[in-house]
Amino acid sequence: MKTKLLIALLLAIGLATACTERVSHPMDMSQALENAASNADHEALAKHYEDAAREIQLKADEHKKLLSHYEAKGYVYGKQALDLQTHCRGLINAYEKAAEENLEMAKLHRQM
């Protein structure tokens, strides 16, 4: 019973953290995209996307470390070790895909 309560608490904290760690945009993206006309505008957008990709990749790297820990110390987490590993792999894949997409957007804006 204590284990289930602990897992539920950890998942709740994880979900709350995931929801609050959104990357805030220093600019109104829809407005910036609509108004982008000059090379400087597109360069600013490209830089924004590259910065976002770097931040996202840092999160992926953090979860890679967690995954490594869960794999090495799975015996500490018992039955939940596989769930934690799967969760980390899913986040790693999502973060890496988002980083790639941001880099692709930066590339497209540099070509404009």
N, CA, C and O atoms as a Tinker XYZ file with bonds, in Angstrom:
   448  protein
     1  N      0.816000   -1.191000    0.000000    73     2
     2  CA     0.000000    0.000000    0.000000    64     1     3
     3  C      0.865000    1.262000    0.000000    63     2     4     5
     4  O      0.584000    2.219000   -0.722000    81     3
     5  N      1.918000    1.252000    0.818000    73     3     6
     6  CA     2.794000    2.410000    0.871000    64     5     7
     7  C      3.482000    2.630000   -0.473000    63     6     8     9
     8  O      3.692000    3.769000   -0.891000    81     7
     9  N      3.830000    1.537000   -1.144000    73     7    10
    10  CA     4.504000    1.629000   -2.434000    64     9    11
    11  C      3.591000    2.282000   -3.463000    63    10    12    13
    12  O      4.023000    3.151000   -4.220000    81    11
    13  N      2.337000    1.867000   -3.488000    73    11    14
    14  CA     1.391000    2.447000   -4.439000    64    13    15
    15  C      1.167000    3.925000   -4.157000    63    14    16    17
    16  O      1.045000    4.722000   -5.087000    81    15
    17  N      1.113000    4.294000   -2.893000    73    15    18
    18  CA     0.938000    5.690000   -2.533000    64    17    19
    19  C      2.153000    6.509000   -2.946000    63    18    20    21
    20  O      2.020000    7.628000   -3.442000    81    19
    21  N      3.336000    5.943000   -2.737000    73    19    22
    22  CA     4.567000    6.627000   -3.120000    64    21    23
    23  C      4.628000    6.822000   -4.635000    63    22    24    25
    24  O      4.999000    7.895000   -5.110000    81    23
    25  N      4.272000    5.802000   -5.382000    73    23    26
    26  CA     4.284000    5.892000   -6.849000    64    25    27
    27  C      3.268000    6.933000   -7.320000    63    26    28    29
    28  O      3.559000    7.737000   -8.206000    81    27
    29  N      2.087000    6.914000   -6.728000    73    27    30
    30  CA     1.063000    7.892000   -7.112000    64    29    31
    31  C      1.541000    9.310000   -6.818000    63    30    32    33
    32  O      1.310000   10.227000   -7.606000    81    31
    33  N      2.202000    9.481000   -5.690000    73    31    34
    34  CA     2.727000   10.799000   -5.330000    64    33    35
    35  C      3.814000   11.237000   -6.298000    63    34    36    37
    36  O      3.827000   12.387000   -6.737000    81    35
    37  N      4.726000   10.332000   -6.636000    73    35    38
    38  CA     5.792000   10.648000   -7.585000    64    37    39
    39  C      5.236000   10.981000   -8.966000    63    38    40    41
    40  O      5.705000   11.914000   -9.617000    81    39
    41  N      4.254000   10.233000   -9.408000    73    39    42
    42  CA     3.638000   10.513000  -10.707000    64    41    43
    43  C      2.929000   11.864000  -10.691000    63    42    44    45
    44  O      3.004000   12.612000  -11.666000    81    43
    45  N      2.247000   12.179000   -9.602000    73    43    46
    46  CA     1.559000   13.465000   -9.507000    64    45    47
    47  C      2.562000   14.612000   -9.543000    63    46    48    49
    48  O      2.344000   15.622000  -10.212000    81    47
    49  N      3.659000   14.444000   -8.815000    73    47    50
    50  CA     4.698000   15.478000   -8.825000    64    49    51
    51  C      5.300000   15.597000  -10.220000    63    50    52    53
    52  O      5.529000   16.702000  -10.712000    81    51
    53  N      5.553000   14.459000  -10.853000    73    51    54
    54  CA     6.116000   14.463000  -12.205000    64    53    55
    55  C      5.201000   15.143000  -13.201000    63    54    56    57
    56  O      5.656000   15.920000  -14.040000    81    55
    57  N      3.919000   14.856000  -13.114000    73    55    58
    58  CA     2.964000   15.492000  -14.021000    64    57    59
    59  C      2.867000   16.987000  -13.761000    63    58    60    61
    60  O      2.804000   17.781000  -14.699000    81    59
    61  N      2.856000   17.370000  -12.496000    73    59    62
    62  CA     2.791000   18.795000  -12.174000    64    61    63
    63  C      4.035000   19.514000  -12.677000    63    62    64    65
    64  O      3.953000   20.626000  -13.198000    81    63
    65  N      5.175000   18.876000  -12.519000    73    63    66
    66  CA     6.431000   19.466000  -12.986000    64    65    67
    67  C      6.442000   19.561000  -14.505000    63    66    68    69
    68  O      6.844000   20.581000  -15.064000    81    67
    69  N      6.006000   18.514000  -15.162000    73    67    70
    70  CA     6.000000   18.513000  -16.627000    64    69    71
    71  C      5.090000   19.606000  -17.168000    63    70    72    73
    72  O      5.394000   20.227000  -18.187000    81    71
    73  N      3.995000   19.836000  -16.499000    73    71    74
    74  CA     3.050000   20.852000  -16.962000    64    73    75
    75  C      3.553000   22.268000  -16.712000    63    74    76    77
    76  O      3.191000   23.191000  -17.441000    81    75
    77  N      4.377000   22.447000  -15.696000    73    75    78
    78  CA     4.836000   23.792000  -15.375000    64    77    79
    79  C      6.153000   24.141000  -16.035000    63    78    80    81
    80  O      6.560000   25.303000  -15.997000    81    79
    81  N      6.839000   23.173000  -16.642000    73    79    82
    82  CA     8.137000   23.444000  -17.229000    64    81    83
    83  C      8.051000   23.826000  -18.699000    63    82    84    85
    84  O      8.981000   23.563000  -19.462000    81    83
    85  N      7.008000   24.408000  -19.083000    73    83    86
    86  CA     6.863000   24.833000  -20.470000    64    85    87
    87  C      7.857000   25.939000  -20.770000    63    86    88    89
    88  O      8.107000   26.813000  -19.940000    81    87
    89  N      8.411000   25.888000  -21.955000    73    87    90
    90  CA     9.341000   26.935000  -22.362000    64    89    91
    91  C      8.516000   28.158000  -22.709000    63    90    92    93
    92  O      7.688000   28.128000  -23.620000    81    91
    93  N      8.750000   29.230000  -21.978000    73    91    94
    94  CA     7.999000   30.444000  -22.267000    64    93    95
    95  C      8.641000   31.140000  -23.464000    63    94    96    97
    96  O      9.864000   31.229000  -23.572000    81    95
    97  N      7.809000   31.616000  -24.333000    73    95    98
    98  CA     8.303000   32.296000  -25.517000    64    97    99
    99  C      8.513000   33.771000  -25.197000    63    98   100   101
   100  O      7.601000   34.444000  -24.717000    81    99
   101  N      9.712000   34.271000  -25.461000    73    99   102
   102  CA     9.956000   35.677000  -25.197000    64   101   103
   103  C      9.243000   36.582000  -26.203000    63   102   104   105
   104  O      9.244000   37.805000  -26.059000    81   103
   105  N      8.645000   35.977000  -27.208000    73   103   106
   106  CA     7.935000   36.774000  -28.207000    64   105   107
   107  C      6.623000   36.089000  -28.540000    63   106   108   109
   108  O      6.475000   34.882000  -28.344000    81   107
   109  N      5.688000   36.849000  -29.033000    73   107   110
   110  CA     4.424000   36.293000  -29.497000    64   109   111
   111  C      4.708000   35.616000  -30.829000    63   110   112   113
   112  O      4.875000   36.287000  -31.848000    81   111
   113  N      4.764000   34.305000  -30.823000    73   111   114
   114  CA     5.216000   33.568000  -32.003000    64   113   115
   115  C      4.291000   33.760000  -33.199000    63   114   116   117
   116  O      4.764000   33.939000  -34.321000    81   115
   117  N      2.991000   33.725000  -32.978000    73   115   118
   118  CA     2.092000   33.874000  -34.130000    64   117   119
   119  C      2.267000   35.252000  -34.764000    63   118   120   121
   120  O      2.281000   35.385000  -35.987000    81   119
   121  N      2.399000   36.262000  -33.927000    73   119   122
   122  CA     2.597000   37.615000  -34.442000    64   121   123
   123  C      3.959000   37.728000  -35.137000    63   122   124   125
   124  O      4.063000   38.324000  -36.208000    81   123
   125  N      4.997000   37.156000  -34.527000    73   123   126
   126  CA     6.340000   37.218000  -35.109000    64   125   127
   127  C      6.387000   36.502000  -36.454000    63   126   128   129
   128  O      7.039000   36.971000  -37.387000    81   127
   129  N      5.691000   35.359000  -36.556000    73   127   130
   130  CA     5.676000   34.620000  -37.823000    64   129   131
   131  C      4.939000   35.395000  -38.913000    63   130   132   133
   132  O      5.365000   35.412000  -40.067000    81   131
   133  N      3.840000   36.030000  -38.542000    73   131   134
   134  CA     3.073000   36.797000  -39.524000    64   133   135
   135  C      3.837000   38.017000  -40.014000    63   134   136   137
   136  O      3.751000   38.379000  -41.187000    81   135
   137  N      4.578000   38.646000  -39.124000    73   135   138
   138  CA     5.259000   39.900000  -39.453000    64   137   139
   139  C      6.679000   39.713000  -39.979000    63   138   140   141
   140  O      7.329000   40.691000  -40.347000    81   139
   141  N      7.161000   38.496000  -40.019000    73   139   142
   142  CA     8.538000   38.265000  -40.468000    64   141   143
   143  C      8.657000   38.593000  -41.948000    63   142   144   145
   144  O      8.069000   37.920000  -42.794000    81   143
   145  N      9.416000   39.623000  -42.247000    73   143   146
   146  CA     9.585000   40.048000  -43.638000    64   145   147
   147  C     11.059000   40.208000  -43.995000    63   146   148   149
   148  O     11.470000   39.872000  -45.106000    81   147
   149  N     11.831000   40.704000  -43.084000    73   147   150
   150  CA    13.243000   40.974000  -43.385000    64   149   151
   151  C     14.122000   39.786000  -42.986000    63   150   152   153
   152  O     13.690000   38.871000  -42.285000    81   151
   153  N     15.349000   39.835000  -43.451000    73   151   154
   154  CA    16.321000   38.806000  -43.071000    64   153   155
   155  C     16.527000   38.793000  -41.568000    63   154   156   157
   156  O     16.674000   37.728000  -40.968000    81   155
   157  N     16.537000   39.972000  -40.953000    73   155   158
   158  CA    16.736000   40.069000  -39.502000    64   157   159
   159  C     15.585000   39.405000  -38.742000    63   158   160   161
   160  O     15.799000   38.770000  -37.709000    81   159
   161  N     14.362000   39.558000  -39.262000    73   159   162
   162  CA    13.209000   38.917000  -38.621000    64   161   163
   163  C     13.345000   37.403000  -38.657000    63   162   164   165
   164  O     13.131000   36.725000  -37.652000    81   163
   165  N     13.701000   36.883000  -39.819000    73   163   166
   166  CA    13.847000   35.432000  -39.959000    64   165   167
   167  C     15.040000   34.921000  -39.156000    63   166   168   169
   168  O     15.002000   33.810000  -38.628000    81   167
   169  N     16.085000   35.716000  -39.062000    73   167   170
   170  CA    17.251000   35.332000  -38.265000    64   169   171
   171  C     16.867000   35.262000  -36.785000    63   170   172   173
   172  O     17.300000   34.356000  -36.072000    81   171
   173  N     16.064000   36.207000  -36.329000    73   171   174
   174  CA    15.604000   36.203000  -34.936000    64   173   175
   175  C     14.746000   34.965000  -34.656000    63   174   176   177
   176  O     14.869000   34.335000  -33.605000    81   175
   177  N     13.878000   34.628000  -35.610000    73   175   178
   178  CA    13.056000   33.425000  -35.445000    64   177   179
   179  C     13.931000   32.168000  -35.445000    63   178   180   181
   180  O     13.703000   31.256000  -34.651000    81   179
   181  N     14.913000   32.117000  -36.315000    73   179   182
   182  CA    15.819000   30.962000  -36.368000    64   181   183
   183  C     16.555000   30.818000  -35.041000    63   182   184   185
   184  O     16.689000   29.711000  -34.518000    81   183
   185  N     17.027000   31.921000  -34.504000    73   183   186
   186  CA    17.732000   31.885000  -33.217000    64   185   187
   187  C     16.812000   31.401000  -32.111000    63   186   188   189
   188  O     17.219000   30.621000  -31.250000    81   187
   189  N     15.562000   31.871000  -32.138000    73   187   190
   190  CA    14.586000   31.434000  -31.143000    64   189   191
   191  C     14.401000   29.911000  -31.203000    63   190   192   193
   192  O     14.420000   29.240000  -30.171000    81   191
   193  N     14.225000   29.379000  -32.398000    73   191   194
   194  CA    14.027000   27.940000  -32.550000    64   193   195
   195  C     15.272000   27.155000  -32.120000    63   194   196   197
   196  O     15.152000   26.080000  -31.532000    81   195
   197  N     16.454000   27.680000  -32.409000    73   195   198
   198  CA    17.687000   27.005000  -31.981000    64   197   199
   199  C     17.820000   27.030000  -30.460000    63   198   200   201
   200  O     18.227000   26.034000  -29.861000    81   199
   201  N     17.487000   28.137000  -29.838000    73   199   202
   202  CA    17.534000   28.220000  -28.377000    64   201   203
   203  C     16.557000   27.229000  -27.748000    63   202   204   205
   204  O     16.881000   26.552000  -26.773000    81   203
   205  N     15.361000   27.157000  -28.320000    73   203   206
   206  CA    14.365000   26.207000  -27.816000    64   205   207
   207  C     14.866000   24.776000  -27.984000    63   206   208   209
   208  O     14.686000   23.949000  -27.090000    81   207
   209  N     15.492000   24.480000  -29.117000    73   207   210
   210  CA    16.023000   23.136000  -29.360000    64   209   211
   211  C     17.095000   22.784000  -28.332000    63   210   212   213
   212  O     17.152000   21.652000  -27.851000    81   211
   213  N     17.942000   23.752000  -27.999000    73   211   214
   214  CA    18.985000   23.506000  -26.981000    64   213   215
   215  C     18.365000   23.191000  -25.627000    63   214   216   217
   216  O     18.786000   22.251000  -24.953000    81   215
   217  N     17.374000   23.965000  -25.230000    73   215   218
   218  CA    16.703000   23.725000  -23.945000    64   217   219
   219  C     16.041000   22.349000  -23.922000    63   218   220   221
   220  O     16.129000   21.624000  -22.931000    81   219
   221  N     15.390000   22.003000  -25.005000    73   219   222
   222  CA    14.704000   20.720000  -25.087000    64   221   223
   223  C     15.719000   19.581000  -25.059000    63   222   224   225
   224  O     15.485000   18.561000  -24.411000    81   223
   225  N     16.832000   19.744000  -25.749000    73   223   226
   226  CA    17.860000   18.705000  -25.754000    64   225   227
   227  C     18.450000   18.517000  -24.363000    63   226   228   229
   228  O     18.803000   17.397000  -23.993000    81   227
   229  N     18.563000   19.589000  -23.587000    73   227   230
   230  CA    19.037000   19.471000  -22.200000    64   229   231
   231  C     18.086000   18.605000  -21.376000    63   230   232   233
   232  O     18.524000   17.806000  -20.548000    81   231
   233  N     16.800000   18.765000  -21.602000    73   231   234
   234  CA    15.813000   17.937000  -20.906000    64   233   235
   235  C     15.942000   16.476000  -21.327000    63   234   236   237
   236  O     15.842000   15.574000  -20.495000    81   235
   237  N     16.165000   16.246000  -22.618000    73   235   238
   238  CA    16.361000   14.875000  -23.089000    64   237   239
   239  C     17.596000   14.274000  -22.441000    63   238   240   241
   240  O     17.574000   13.115000  -22.025000    81   239
   241  N     18.665000   15.040000  -22.350000    73   239   242
   242  CA    19.895000   14.550000  -21.730000    64   241   243
   243  C     19.682000   14.230000  -20.253000    63   242   244   245
   244  O     20.226000   13.253000  -19.737000    81   243
   245  N     18.889000   15.059000  -19.579000    73   243   246
   246  CA    18.581000   14.815000  -18.170000    64   245   247
   247  C     17.846000   13.483000  -18.011000    63   246   248   249
   248  O     18.132000   12.712000  -17.095000    81   247
   249  N     16.906000   13.224000  -18.904000    73   247   250
   250  CA    16.149000   11.972000  -18.824000    64   249   251
   251  C     17.001000   10.772000  -19.245000    63   250   252   253
   252  O     16.749000    9.653000  -18.800000    81   251
   253  N     17.987000   10.988000  -20.080000    73   251   254
   254  CA    18.920000    9.898000  -20.404000    64   253   255
   255  C     19.699000    9.484000  -19.159000    63   254   256   257
   256  O     19.940000    8.298000  -18.936000    81   255
   257  N     20.091000   10.465000  -18.353000    73   255   258
   258  CA    20.790000   10.158000  -17.097000    64   257   259
   259  C     19.871000    9.402000  -16.145000    63   258   260   261
   260  O     20.284000    8.435000  -15.504000    81   259
   261  N     18.609000    9.855000  -16.060000    73   259   262
   262  CA    17.648000    9.153000  -15.213000    64   261   263
   263  C     17.433000    7.728000  -15.697000    63   262   264   265
   264  O     17.381000    6.795000  -14.895000    81   263
   265  N     17.307000    7.562000  -17.002000    73   263   266
   266  CA    17.123000    6.226000  -17.564000    64   265   267
   267  C     18.303000    5.333000  -17.214000    63   266   268   269
   268  O     18.120000    4.177000  -16.833000    81   267
   269  N     19.485000    5.853000  -17.340000    73   267   270
   270  CA    20.682000    5.098000  -16.999000    64   269   271
   271  C     20.648000    4.670000  -15.529000    63   270   272   273
   272  O     21.005000    3.544000  -15.183000    81   271
   273  N     20.214000    5.593000  -14.683000    73   271   274
   274  CA    20.104000    5.276000  -13.256000    64   273   275
   275  C     19.065000    4.178000  -13.029000    63   274   276   277
   276  O     19.324000    3.219000  -12.302000    81   275
   277  N     17.893000    4.316000  -13.648000    73   275   278
   278  CA    16.835000    3.320000  -13.465000    64   277   279
   279  C     17.268000    1.954000  -14.000000    63   278   280   281
   280  O     16.882000    0.922000  -13.450000    81   279
   281  N     18.058000    1.944000  -15.056000    73   279   282
   282  CA    18.534000    0.670000  -15.591000    64   281   283
   283  C     19.576000    0.045000  -14.670000    63   282   284   285
   284  O     19.572000   -1.166000  -14.450000    81   283
   285  N     20.462000    0.869000  -14.139000    73   283   286
   286  CA    21.522000    0.351000  -13.278000    64   285   287
   287  C     21.005000   -0.035000  -11.891000    63   286   288   289
   288  O     21.492000   -0.993000  -11.292000    81   287
   289  N     20.032000    0.700000  -11.386000    73   287   290
   290  CA    19.522000    0.492000  -10.022000    64   289   291
   291  C     18.064000    0.054000  -10.030000    63   290   292   293
   292  O     17.313000    0.386000   -9.113000    81   291
   293  N     17.663000   -0.678000  -11.041000    73   291   294
   294  CA    16.278000   -1.104000  -11.155000    64   293   295
   295  C     15.794000   -1.886000   -9.953000    63   294   296   297
   296  O     14.615000   -1.820000   -9.604000    81   295
   297  N     16.683000   -2.625000   -9.317000    73   295   298
   298  CA    16.305000   -3.431000   -8.153000    64   297   299
   299  C     15.780000   -2.557000   -7.005000    63   298   300   301
   300  O     15.013000   -3.038000   -6.172000    81   299
   301  N     16.174000   -1.303000   -6.953000    73   299   302
   302  CA    15.717000   -0.394000   -5.904000    64   301   303
   303  C     14.235000   -0.070000   -6.090000    63   302   304   305
   304  O     13.518000    0.144000   -5.113000    81   303
   305  N     13.781000   -0.035000   -7.338000    73   303   306
   306  CA    12.424000    0.399000   -7.647000    64   305   307
   307  C     11.450000   -0.761000   -7.840000    63   306   308   309
   308  O     10.261000   -0.545000   -8.075000    81   307
   309  N     11.946000   -1.966000   -7.741000    73   307   310
   310  CA    11.074000   -3.137000   -7.842000    64   309   311
   311  C     10.325000   -3.205000   -9.159000    63   310   312   313
   312  O     10.890000   -2.989000  -10.231000    81   311
   313  N      9.039000   -3.511000   -9.054000    73   311   314
   314  CA     8.202000   -3.672000  -10.248000    64   313   315
   315  C      8.070000   -2.383000  -11.056000    63   314   316   317
   316  O      7.825000   -2.430000  -12.262000    81   315
   317  N      8.227000   -1.255000  -10.411000    73   315   318
   318  CA     8.052000    0.027000  -11.093000    64   317   319
   319  C      9.254000    0.407000  -11.944000    63   318   320   321
   320  O      9.178000    1.365000  -12.714000    81   319
   321  N     10.349000   -0.311000  -11.826000    73   319   322
   322  CA    11.553000    0.036000  -12.577000    64   321   323
   323  C     11.279000    0.062000  -14.078000    63   322   324   325
   324  O     11.723000    0.975000  -14.774000    81   323
   325  N     10.557000   -0.927000  -14.575000    73   323   326
   326  CA    10.261000   -0.964000  -16.014000    64   325   327
   327  C      9.361000    0.193000  -16.432000    63   326   328   329
   328  O      9.528000    0.756000  -17.514000    81   327
   329  N      8.403000    0.547000  -15.568000    73   327   330
   330  CA     7.537000    1.689000  -15.874000    64   329   331
   331  C      8.350000    2.984000  -15.933000    63   330   332   333
   332  O      8.148000    3.807000  -16.826000    81   331
   333  N      9.260000    3.160000  -14.989000    73   331   334
   334  CA    10.094000    4.358000  -14.967000    64   333   335
   335  C     11.006000    4.412000  -16.192000    63   334   336   337
   336  O     11.209000    5.479000  -16.772000    81   335
   337  N     11.548000    3.274000  -16.578000    73   335   338
   338  CA    12.407000    3.224000  -17.761000    64   337   339
   339  C     11.611000    3.553000  -19.015000    63   338   340   341
   340  O     12.069000    4.317000  -19.865000    81   339
   341  N     10.425000    2.977000  -19.128000    73   339   342
   342  CA     9.568000    3.239000  -20.282000    64   341   343
   343  C      9.176000    4.714000  -20.335000    63   342   344   345
   344  O      9.171000    5.328000  -21.402000    81   343
   345  N      8.852000    5.267000  -19.180000    73   343   346
   346  CA     8.486000    6.677000  -19.105000    64   345   347
   347  C      9.647000    7.551000  -19.594000    63   346   348   349
   348  O      9.443000    8.469000  -20.389000    81   347
   349  N     10.847000    7.268000  -19.123000    73   347   350
   350  CA    12.017000    8.057000  -19.533000    64   349   351
   351  C     12.271000    7.913000  -21.028000    63   350   352   353
   352  O     12.555000    8.901000  -21.705000    81   351
   353  N     12.171000    6.693000  -21.547000    73   351   354
   354  CA    12.386000    6.498000  -22.989000    64   353   355
   355  C     11.377000    7.306000  -23.802000    63   354   356   357
   356  O     11.730000    7.913000  -24.813000    81   355
   357  N     10.122000    7.310000  -23.355000    73   355   358
   358  CA     9.096000    8.073000  -24.059000    64   357   359
   359  C      9.402000    9.564000  -24.056000    63   358   360   361
   360  O      9.264000   10.237000  -25.077000    81   359
   361  N      9.820000   10.077000  -22.895000    73   359   362
   362  CA    10.157000   11.496000  -22.820000    64   361   363
   363  C     11.389000   11.818000  -23.658000    63   362   364   365
   364  O     11.435000   12.851000  -24.326000    81   363
   365  N     12.378000   10.947000  -23.625000    73   363   366
   366  CA    13.584000   11.159000  -24.431000    64   365   367
   367  C     13.210000   11.250000  -25.907000    63   366   368   369
   368  O     13.653000   12.156000  -26.613000    81   367
   369  N     12.395000   10.310000  -26.365000    73   367   370
   370  CA    11.980000   10.318000  -27.774000    64   369   371
   371  C     11.200000   11.582000  -28.115000    63   370   372   373
   372  O     11.429000   12.189000  -29.161000    81   371
   373  N     10.284000   11.980000  -27.243000    73   371   374
   374  CA     9.477000   13.178000  -27.501000    64   373   375
   375  C     10.350000   14.434000  -27.516000    63   374   376   377
   376  O     10.205000   15.281000  -28.397000    81   375
   377  N     11.252000   14.554000  -26.547000    73   375   378
   378  CA    12.126000   15.727000  -26.490000    64   377   379
   379  C     13.063000   15.782000  -27.697000    63   378   380   381
   380  O     13.271000   16.847000  -28.278000    81   379
   381  N     13.626000   14.633000  -28.072000    73   379   382
   382  CA    14.547000   14.637000  -29.215000    64   381   383
   383  C     13.815000   14.977000  -30.514000    63   382   384   385
   384  O     14.353000   15.678000  -31.371000    81   383
   385  N     12.600000   14.481000  -30.650000    73   383   386
   386  CA    11.808000   14.808000  -31.845000    64   385   387
   387  C     11.494000   16.307000  -31.865000    63   386   388   389
   388  O     11.594000   16.950000  -32.910000    81   387
   389  N     11.116000   16.861000  -30.714000    73   387   390
   390  CA    10.810000   18.292000  -30.641000    64   389   391
   391  C     12.055000   19.125000  -30.944000    63   390   392   393
   392  O     11.966000   20.150000  -31.620000    81   391
   393  N     13.211000   18.692000  -30.450000    73   391   394
   394  CA    14.459000   19.424000  -30.724000    64   393   395
   395  C     14.763000   19.398000  -32.216000    63   394   396   397
   396  O     15.145000   20.419000  -32.790000    81   395
   397  N     14.596000   18.235000  -32.850000    73   395   398
   398  CA    14.827000   18.128000  -34.296000    64   397   399
   399  C     13.886000   19.040000  -35.073000    63   398   400   401
   400  O     14.297000   19.697000  -36.029000    81   399
   401  N     12.619000   19.078000  -34.658000    73   399   402
   402  CA    11.644000   19.919000  -35.356000    64   401   403
   403  C     11.989000   21.399000  -35.198000    63   402   404   405
   404  O     11.842000   22.178000  -36.140000    81   403
   405  N     12.445000   21.783000  -34.014000    73   403   406
   406  CA    12.852000   23.172000  -33.812000    64   405   407
   407  C     14.061000   23.516000  -34.666000    63   406   408   409
   408  O     14.124000   24.609000  -35.228000    81   407
   409  N     15.018000   22.608000  -34.775000    73   407   410
   410  CA    16.184000   22.854000  -35.623000    64   409   411
   411  C     15.791000   22.937000  -37.090000    63   410   412   413
   412  O     16.368000   23.716000  -37.849000    81   411
   413  N     14.820000   22.145000  -37.485000    73   411   414
   414  CA    14.332000   22.203000  -38.872000    64   413   415
   415  C     13.648000   23.544000  -39.143000    63   414   416   417
   416  O     13.829000   24.131000  -40.210000    81   415
   417  N     12.857000   24.030000  -38.168000    73   415   418
   418  CA    12.228000   25.346000  -38.328000    64   417   419
   419  C     13.294000   26.439000  -38.427000    63   418   420   421
   420  O     13.165000   27.365000  -39.228000    81   419
   421  N     14.344000   26.331000  -37.614000    73   419   422
   422  CA    15.435000   27.316000  -37.676000    64   421   423
   423  C     16.079000   27.289000  -39.054000    63   422   424   425
   424  O     16.378000   28.337000  -39.626000    81   423
   425  N     16.291000   26.101000  -39.581000    73   423   426
   426  CA    16.897000   25.957000  -40.904000    64   425   427
   427  C     16.018000   26.612000  -41.975000    63   426   428   429
   428  O     16.516000   27.315000  -42.854000    81   427
   429  N     14.715000   26.373000  -41.890000    73   427   430
   430  CA    13.786000   26.941000  -42.862000    64   429   431
   431  C     13.793000   28.471000  -42.803000    63   430   432   433
   432  O     13.765000   29.137000  -43.837000    81   431
   433  N     13.831000   29.017000  -41.599000    73   431   434
   434  CA    13.839000   30.486000  -41.486000    64   433   435
   435  C     15.158000   31.073000  -41.965000    63   434   436   437
   436  O     15.187000   32.200000  -42.458000    81   435
   437  N     16.224000   30.347000  -41.831000    73   435   438
   438  CA    17.513000   30.843000  -42.334000    64   437   439
   439  C     17.522000   30.849000  -43.872000    63   438   440   441
   440  O     18.219000   31.654000  -44.489000    81   439
   441  N     16.751000   29.956000  -44.475000    73   439   442
   442  CA    16.683000   29.902000  -45.926000    64   441   443
   443  C     15.781000   30.983000  -46.510000    63   442   444   445
   444  O     15.872000   31.296000  -47.697000    81   443
   445  N     14.915000   31.551000  -45.682000    73   443   446
   446  CA    13.959000   32.563000  -46.173000    64   445   447
   447  C     14.648000   33.898000  -46.365000    63   446   448
   448  O     14.011000   34.869000  -46.772000    81   447
